[in-house]
């Protein structure tokens, strides 16, 4: 399989490097089959690129760019931080607050929860959550999709409790906040949802961490997935043919079929015919 793979990775350059892996040397492959190619490091670079390509196919079997995946990772990191902010004990402590009577204008100091701060923290969490869901829904990277799907499934299972604190699941698995219902919610219910190990916020934080790591891993693979050529550049010829995945997308729940292997074979056959014609 390695021979077949390496035989076609450099179709654009015209070199057959299968000889280095035990195949037959042709006229175009003499340069790479020469001892000098091993001595100057070309062979080692080729093998490193081949291994990197294998990792790239595992981590990102489709077409997400490194830039897109980096943004996904950043969005997941933001969600993790906003989820952790909700777990801050000081957010759920009573504080001395100055309240003003709208009719008389009289100000009174009372001890109560800072609902403005709580609402702001919850809104930030929901905004980051929805951003991750949207980004993941537009992703073609299997591990990102899988972890985002687990997160939304976990949220769906918590729907009844969420509705008690003014949070509902809307279109595309995104969260919607009713601020009035949030401020009317039982404070103990809010604390149980957002603080402590195993709380909703804690579970989302862990899922966000998984998404971030999956995106970062795929981004690194995407940057390294090129194939080393004779000019020291990287060719993405096969990645265009071999890309594609069947996976359920978050939000729209759409599916995309893998590319037909027969089509790939036909493309390779055509390239072989062209190379043969050039030699004749």
FILO-685778 format. One record per atom (N, C-alpha, C): x, y, z. Coordinates in steps of 0.2 Angstrom, whole numbers, padded with zeros to 4 digits, always signed. Atoms other than C-alpha are relative to their C-alpha. Layout:
REM FILO-685778
XYZ;...
END
This chain:
REM FILO-685778
+0004-0006+0000;+0000+0000+0000;+0004+0006+0000;-0004-0006+0000;+0014+0012+0004;+0003+0001-0007;-0003+0000+0006;+0022+0008-0013;-0005+0004-0005;+0006-0003+0004;+0005+0013-0022;-0001+0007+0002;+0002-0007-0002;+0003+0028-0012;+0006+0005-0002;-0006-0004+0001;+0021+0035-0014;+0001+0000-0008;-0001+0000+0007;+0020+0031-0033;-0004+0005-0003;+0004-0005+0002;+0007+0044-0035;+0000+0006+0003;+0000-0006-0003;+0010+0057-0023;+0003+0006-0004;-0003-0005+0004;+0021+0066-0035;-0001+0000-0007;+0002+0001+0007;+0011+0064-0051;+0002+0007-0003;-0001-0007+0003;+0013+0083-0054;+0007+0001-0002;-0007-0001+0001;+0032+0082-0053;+0002-0005-0005;-0002+0005+0005;+0033+0066-0064;+0005-0005+0003;-0005+0004-0003;+0044+0057-0052;-0004-0006+0003;+0002+0006-0003;+0041+0039-0047;+0004-0002+0005;-0005+0002-0005;+0048+0036-0030;-0001-0006+0003;+0002+0006-0003;+0041+0019-0027;+0006-0004+0000;-0006+0004-0001;+0059+0012-0030;+0003+0001+0007;-0003-0001-0007;+0064+0019-0013;-0003-0004+0005;+0004+0004-0005;+0051+0008-0005;+0000-0007-0003;+0000+0007+0002;+0055-0008-0015;-0003-0001-0007;+0004+0001+0007;+0047-0004-0032;+0006+0000-0005;-0005+0000+0005;+0055-0002-0049;+0002+0007-0002;-0002-0006+0002;+0065+0012-0055;-0001+0002-0007;+0001-0002+0007;+0060+0022-0071;+0005+0005-0001;-0004-0005+0002;+0069+0035-0080;-0001+0006+0004;+0002-0006-0003;+0060+0049-0071;+0002+0000+0008;-0001+0000-0007;+0064+0042-0054;+0008-0001+0002;-0007+0001-0001;+0083+0040-0056;+0003+0005+0005;-0003-0005-0005;+0087+0056-0046;-0002-0002+0007;+0002+0002-0007;+0077+0050-0030;+0003-0007+0002;-0002+0007-0001;+0083+0032-0032;+0008+0000+0001;-0007-0001-0001;+0101+0038-0032;+0002+0001+0007;-0003+0000-0007;+0112+0036-0016;+0000+0007+0002;-0001-0007-0002;+0114+0055-0016;-0006+0003+0003;+0007-0002-0002;+0095+0057-0013;+0000-0002+0008;+0000+0003-0007;+0097+0047+0003;+0005+0004+0005;-0005-0004-0003;+0113+0056+0008;-0002+0007+0002;+0002-0008-0001;+0106+0074+0006;-0006+0001+0004;+0005-0001-0004;+0091+0070+0016;-0007+0000-0004;+0007+0000+0004;+0077+0069+0002;-0004-0006+0002;+0004+0006-0001;+0072+0052+0006;-0003+0000+0007;+0003-0001-0007;+0070+0056+0025;-0005+0005+0000;+0005-0005+0000;+0060+0071+0021;-0006-0003-0003;+0006+0003+0004;+0049+0061+0009;-0004-0004+0005;+0003+0005-0005;+0046+0048+0023;-0004+0004+0005;+0003-0004-0005;+0042+0061+0036;-0007+0003-0003;+0006-0002+0003;+0030+0069+0024;-0006-0005-0001;+0005+0005+0000;+0021+0053+0021;-0003-0002+0006;+0003+0002-0006;+0019+0049+0039;-0004+0006+0002;+0005-0006-0002;+0012+0067+0042;-0006+0000-0004;+0006+0000+0004;+0000+0064+0028;-0005-0005+0003;+0004+0005-0003;-0006+0048+0036;-0004+0003+0007;+0003-0003-0006;-0009+0058+0053;-0005+0005-0002;+0005-0005+0002;-0018+0071+0043;-0006-0003-0002;+0006+0003+0003;-0030+0059+0035;-0004-0003+0006;+0003+0002-0006;-0034+0052+0053;-0003+0006+0003;+0002-0006-0004;-0036+0069+0061;-0005+0004-0004;+0004-0004+0004;-0045+0078+0047;-0001-0003-0007;+0002+0004+0006;-0053+0067+0034;-0003+0004-0006;+0003-0004+0005;-0060+0081+0024;+0004+0007-0002;-0004-0006+0003;-0056+0099+0019;+0000+0006+0005;-0001-0006-0005;-0056+0111+0035;+0007+0002-0001;-0007-0003+0000;-0041+0123+0033;+0003+0000+0007;-0003-0001-0006;-0029+0125+0047;-0002+0007+0003;+0003-0006-0003;-0035+0143+0049;-0007-0001+0003;+0007+0002-0003;-0053+0137+0051;+0000-0004+0006;-0001+0004-0006;-0048+0124+0063;+0003+0004+0006;-0003-0004-0005;-0038+0137+0073;-0005+0004+0003;+0005-0004-0003;-0053+0148+0075;-0005-0004+0004;+0005+0005-0004;-0064+0133+0081;+0003-0001+0006;-0003+0002-0006;-0051+0129+0094;+0000+0007+0004;+0000-0007-0003;-0051+0148+0099;-0007+0001+0003;+0007-0001-0002;-0070+0148+0100;-0001-0005+0006;+0001+0005-0005;-0070+0132+0111;+0004+0002+0006;-0003-0002-0005;-0057+0139+0122;-0004+0006+0004;+0004-0006-0003;-0068+0155+0125;-0006-0003+0004;+0006+0003-0003;-0083+0143+0129;+0003-0003+0007;-0003+0003-0006;-0072+0134+0142;+0001+0005+0005;-0001-0005-0005;-0067+0150+0150;-0007+0003+0003;+0006-0003-0002;-0085+0157+0151;-0004-0005+0004;+0003+0005-0004;-0091+0140+0158;+0003+0000+0007;-0004+0000-0006;-0077+0141+0171;-0002+0006+0004;+0001-0006-0003;-0082+0159+0175;-0007-0001+0004;+0007+0001-0003;-0100+0153+0180;+0001-0004+0006;-0001+0004-0006;-0092+0141+0193;+0004+0004+0005;-0004-0005-0005;-0083+0156+0202;-0005+0001+0006;+0004-0001-0006;-0090+0155+0220;-0002+0007+0001;+0002-0007-0001;-0090+0174+0221;-0006+0003-0003;+0006-0003+0004;-0103+0176+0208;-0006-0002+0003;+0006+0002-0003;-0115+0167+0219;-0001+0001+0007;+0000-0003-0007;-0112+0176+0235;-0004+0006+0000;+0004-0006+0000;-0124+0189+0241;+0005+0006+0002;-0004-0006+0000;-0117+0207+0240;-0004+0006+0002;+0004-0006-0002;-0122+0224+0247;-0001+0004-0007;+0002-0003+0007;-0131+0232+0232;-0004+0006+0002;+0004-0006-0001;-0138+0250+0231;-0006+0000-0005;+0006+0000+0005;-0156+0250+0224;-0003+0007+0001;+0003-0007+0000;-0165+0266+0219;-0007-0001-0002;+0007+0000+0001;-0184+0268+0220;-0001+0004-0006;+0002-0004+0006;-0190+0273+0203;-0005+0006+0001;+0005-0005-0001;-0204+0283+0210;+0002+0006+0004;-0002-0005-0005;-0196+0292+0225;+0007+0002-0001;-0007-0002+0001;-0178+0292+0219;+0004-0002+0006;-0004+0002-0006;-0173+0285+0236;+0004-0006-0001;-0004+0006+0001;-0158+0274+0237;+0001-0004+0006;+0000+0005-0006;-0157+0259+0249;+0005-0005-0001;-0005+0006+0000;-0143+0247+0253;-0003-0006+0002;+0002+0007-0002;-0148+0229+0252;+0005-0005-0001;-0004+0006+0001;-0140+0212+0253;-0003-0004-0005;+0003+0004+0004;-0144+0202+0238;+0005-0003-0005;-0005+0003+0005;-0136+0192+0223;+0000+0006-0005;-0001-0005+0006;-0129+0203+0209;-0003-0003-0006;+0003+0003+0006;-0141+0198+0196;+0002+0003-0007;-0002-0003+0006;-0134+0210+0183;+0007-0004-0002;-0006+0003+0001;-0117+0201+0185;-0001-0008-0002;+0002+0007+0001;-0125+0183+0185;-0003+0000-0007;+0003+0000+0007;-0135+0188+0169;+0005+0001-0005;-0005-0002+0005;-0120+0195+0160;+0004-0007-0001;-0004+0006+0001;-0110+0179+0164;-0004-0006-0004;+0004+0005+0004;-0124+0167+0158;-0001+0002-0007;+0000-0003+0007;-0126+0178+0142;+0006-0002-0004;-0006+0002+0003;-0108+0176+0139;+0001-0007-0002;-0001+0007+0001;-0108+0158+0141;-0004-0003-0006;+0004+0002+0005;-0123+0156+0130;+0003+0002-0007;-0003-0003+0006;-0115+0167+0116;+0006-0005-0002;-0006+0004+0001;-0099+0156+0117;-0002-0007-0002;+0003+0007+0001;-0109+0140+0117;-0003+0000-0007;+0003+0000+0007;-0119+0145+0101;+0005+0001-0005;-0006-0001+0005;-0103+0151+0092;+0003-0007-0001;-0004+0007+0001;-0095+0133+0095;-0005-0004-0004;+0005+0004+0004;-0111+0125+0089;+0000+0001-0007;+0001-0002+0007;-0112+0135+0073;+0007-0002-0003;-0007+0001+0003;-0093+0133+0070;+0000-0008-0002;+0000+0007+0000;-0094+0114+0073;-0005-0002-0006;+0005+0002+0005;-0110+0113+0062;+0003+0001-0007;-0003-0002+0007;-0100+0120+0047;+0007-0004-0001;-0006+0003+0001;-0085+0109+0050;+0000-0007-0003;-0001+0007+0003;-0079+0093+0041;+0005-0004+0003;-0004+0004-0004;-0068+0087+0054;-0003-0005+0005;+0004+0005-0004;-0074+0071+0062;+0001+0001+0007;+0000+0000-0007;-0067+0073+0079;-0003+0006+0003;+0003-0006-0003;-0073+0091+0081;-0008-0001+0000;+0008+0002+0000;-0091+0085+0075;-0002-0005+0005;+0002+0005-0005;-0091+0070+0086;+0000+0003+0007;+0000-0003-0007;-0086+0080+0102;-0006+0006+0001;+0006-0005+0000;-0099+0094+0097;-0006-0003+0001;+0006+0004-0001;-0112+0081+0095;-0001-0002+0007;+0001+0002-0007;-0109+0074+0112;-0002+0006+0004;+0002-0005-0004;-0110+0091+0119;-0007+0002+0000;+0007-0001+0001;-0127+0095+0111;-0005-0005+0003;+0004+0006-0003;-0133+0078+0116;-0001+0001+0007;+0000-0001-0007;-0129+0081+0134;-0004+0006+0002;+0004-0006-0001;-0137+0098+0133;-0008-0002-0001;+0007+0002+0001;-0153+0090+0126;-0003-0004+0006;+0003+0004-0006;-0154+0078+0141;-0001+0005+0006;+0001-0004-0005;-0153+0093+0152;-0005+0005-0001;+0005-0005+0002;-0167+0103+0144;-0005+0002+0005;+0005-0002-0005;-0180+0102+0157;+0003+0004+0006;-0003-0005-0006;-0168+0109+0171;+0002+0006-0003;-0002-0006+0003;-0162+0122+0159;-0006+0005-0001;+0006-0004+0000;-0180+0128+0156;-0002+0003+0006;+0002-0003-0006;-0182+0131+0174;+0004+0006+0002;-0004-0006-0001;-0168+0144+0174;+0000+0005-0006;+0001-0005+0006;-0174+0153+0158;+0004-0002-0006;-0004+0002+0005;-0163+0143+0146;-0004-0005-0004;+0003+0005+0004;-0171+0134+0131;+0004-0001-0006;-0004+0002+0006;-0164+0125+0116;-0004+0002-0006;+0004-0002+0006;-0169+0133+0100;+0002-0003-0007;-0002+0003+0007;-0166+0130+0081;+0008-0001+0000;-0007+0002+0002;-0150+0122+0076;+0004-0001+0007;-0003+0002-0006;-0146+0116+0094;+0003+0006+0004;-0002-0006-0004;-0143+0134+0100;-0004+0002+0006;+0003-0002-0006;-0147+0141+0117;-0003+0007+0000;+0003-0007+0000;-0159+0155+0120;-0002+0002+0007;+0000-0002-0007;-0160+0165+0136;-0006+0005+0001;+0005-0005-0002;-0175+0173+0144;+0002+0003+0007;-0003-0003-0005;-0168+0185+0156;-0004+0001+0006;+0005-0001-0005;-0184+0188+0166;+0000-0007+0004;+0000+0007-0003;-0185+0169+0169;+0006-0002+0004;-0006+0002-0003;-0167+0168+0174;+0000+0004+0007;+0000-0004-0007;-0169+0182+0188;-0005-0003+0004;+0006+0003-0004;-0185+0173+0194;+0002-0007+0003;-0002+0007-0001;-0176+0156+0195;+0002-0001+0007;-0003+0002-0007;-0172+0147+0212;+0007+0000+0000;-0007-0001-0001;-0155+0152+0217;+0004-0007+0001;-0003+0007-0001;-0151+0134+0222;+0000-0004-0006;+0000+0004+0007;-0156+0127+0205;+0006+0003-0004;-0006-0003+0004;-0144+0140+0197;+0007-0003+0002;-0006+0002-0002;-0130+0135+0208;+0002-0007-0002;-0001+0007+0002;-0133+0117+0205;+0002-0001-0007;-0002+0000+0007;-0132+0120+0186;+0006+0002-0002;-0006-0004+0002;-0117+0131+0186;+0006-0001+0004;-0006+0001-0004;-0106+0126+0200;+0001-0007+0002;-0002+0006-0002;-0097+0111+0206;+0002-0005-0005;-0002+0005+0005;-0090+0095+0198;-0006-0004-0002;+0006+0003+0003;-0103+0087+0187;-0006+0004-0002;+0005-0004+0001;-0113+0102+0185;-0001+0001-0008;+0001-0001+0007;-0120+0107+0168;+0006+0004-0003;-0006-0004+0002;-0106+0121+0166;+0006-0004+0000;-0006+0004+0000;-0093+0109+0171;+0001-0005-0006;+0000+0005+0006;-0098+0096+0158;+0001+0003-0006;-0001-0004+0006;-0099+0109+0145;+0008+0002-0001;-0007-0002+0000;-0082+0115+0150;+0005-0006-0003;-0004+0005+0002;-0074+0098+0148;-0001-0002-0008;+0001+0002+0007;-0083+0095+0131;+0004+0006-0004;-0003-0005+0004;-0076+0112+0125;+0007-0001+0000;-0007+0001+0000;-0059+0107+0130;+0002-0006-0005;-0001+0005+0005;-0061+0091+0120;+0000+0003-0007;+0001-0003+0006;-0067+0101+0105;+0007+0004-0002;-0006-0004+0001;-0052+0113+0107;+0006-0004-0002;-0006+0004+0002;-0039+0099+0107;-0001-0004-0007;+0002+0003+0007;-0048+0090+0092;+0002+0005-0006;-0001-0005+0005;-0047+0106+0082;+0007+0002+0000;-0007-0002+0000;-0029+0110+0087;+0004-0006-0003;-0003+0006+0003;-0024+0092+0082;-0001+0000-0007;+0001+0000+0007;-0032+0093+0066;+0003+0006-0004;-0004-0006+0003;-0025+0111+0062;+0007-0002-0001;-0007+0002+0001;-0008+0104+0065;+0001-0005-0005;+0000+0005+0005;-0011+0090+0054;-0001+0003-0007;+0001-0003+0007;-0018+0101+0040;+0006+0004-0002;-0006-0004+0002;-0003+0112+0041;+0006-0005-0003;-0005+0005+0002;+0008+0096+0038;-0002-0005-0005;+0003+0005+0005;-0003+0086+0026;+0003+0000-0007;-0002+0000+0006;+0006+0091+0011;+0005-0005-0002;-0004+0005+0002;+0017+0079+0001;+0007+0003-0002;-0006-0003+0002;+0036+0083-0001;+0002-0001-0007;-0001+0001+0007;+0041+0086-0019;+0008+0001-0001;-0007-0001+0002;+0058+0087-0028;+0003+0007+0001;-0002-0007-0001;+0058+0106-0026;+0000+0002+0007;+0000-0002-0007;+0056+0106-0007;-0007+0003+0001;+0007-0003-0001;+0038+0111-0009;-0005-0006+0002;+0005+0006-0002;+0022+0101-0004;-0006+0000-0005;+0006+0001+0005;+0009+0094-0016;-0006-0003+0003;+0006+0003-0003;-0009+0091-0011;-0004-0003-0005;+0004+0003+0005;-0014+0081-0026;-0005-0005+0002;+0004+0005-0003;-0020+0066-0017;-0005+0002+0005;+0004-0002-0005;-0028+0075-0003;-0007+0003-0003;+0007-0002+0004;-0041+0083-0016;-0004-0006-0002;+0003+0006+0002;-0045+0065-0021;-0003-0004+0005;+0002+0004-0005;-0046+0057-0005;-0004+0003+0006;+0004-0004-0005;-0055+0070+0005;-0007-0002+0000;+0007+0001+0000;-0073+0067+0011;-0001-0005+0006;+0001+0004-0006;-0081+0060+0026;-0008-0001+0001;+0007+0001-0001;-0098+0053+0031;-0001+0001+0007;+0001-0001-0007;-0103+0061+0047;-0006+0005+0001;+0006-0004-0001;-0118+0069+0055;+0002+0007+0003;-0002-0007-0002;-0116+0088+0057;-0005+0003+0005;+0003-0004-0005;-0121+0098+0072;-0005+0005-0003;+0004-0005+0003;-0136+0109+0069;-0005-0002-0005;+0004+0002+0006;-0142+0105+0052;-0001-0008-0001;+0001+0008+0000;-0139+0086+0054;+0001-0002-0007;+0000+0002+0007;-0134+0085+0035;+0006-0005+0000;-0005+0005+0001;-0123+0071+0028;+0003+0001-0007;-0003-0001+0006;-0110+0071+0015;+0003-0007-0002;-0002+0007+0002;-0105+0055+0005;+0008+0000-0002;-0007+0001+0002;-0087+0049+0003;+0001+0000-0008;-0001+0000+0007;-0079+0052-0014;+0001-0008-0002;-0001+0007+0003;-0080+0036-0025;+0007-0002-0002;-0006+0002+0001;-0065+0026-0025;+0002-0002-0008;-0001+0001+0008;-0068+0021-0044;+0002+0006-0003;-0001-0007+0003;-0067+0040-0048;+0008+0001+0001;-0007-0001-0002;-0050+0040-0039;+0005-0004-0005;-0003+0005+0004;-0044+0025-0049;+0001+0002-0007;+0000-0002+0007;-0049+0032-0065;+0004+0006-0001;-0004-0006+0001;-0040+0048-0062;+0007-0002+0000;-0007+0003+0000;-0024+0038-0058;+0002-0003-0006;-0001+0003+0007;-0026+0028-0074;+0001+0005-0005;-0001-0005+0005;-0027+0044-0084;+0006+0003+0001;-0006-0003-0001;-0012+0051-0076;+0006-0005-0003;-0004+0005+0002;-0003+0034-0080;+0001+0000-0008;+0000+0000+0007;-0008+0035-0098;+0003+0006-0003;-0003-0006+0002;-0002+0053-0100;+0007+0000+0001;-0007+0001-0001;+0015+0049-0093;+0003-0005-0005;-0002+0005+0005;+0016+0034-0104;+0001+0003-0007;+0000-0003+0006;+0012+0044-0119;+0006+0005-0001;-0005-0005+0001;+0025+0057-0115;+0007-0004-0001;-0006+0004+0001;+0039+0043-0114;+0000-0002-0007;+0000+0003+0007;+0034+0036-0131;+0001+0006-0004;
END
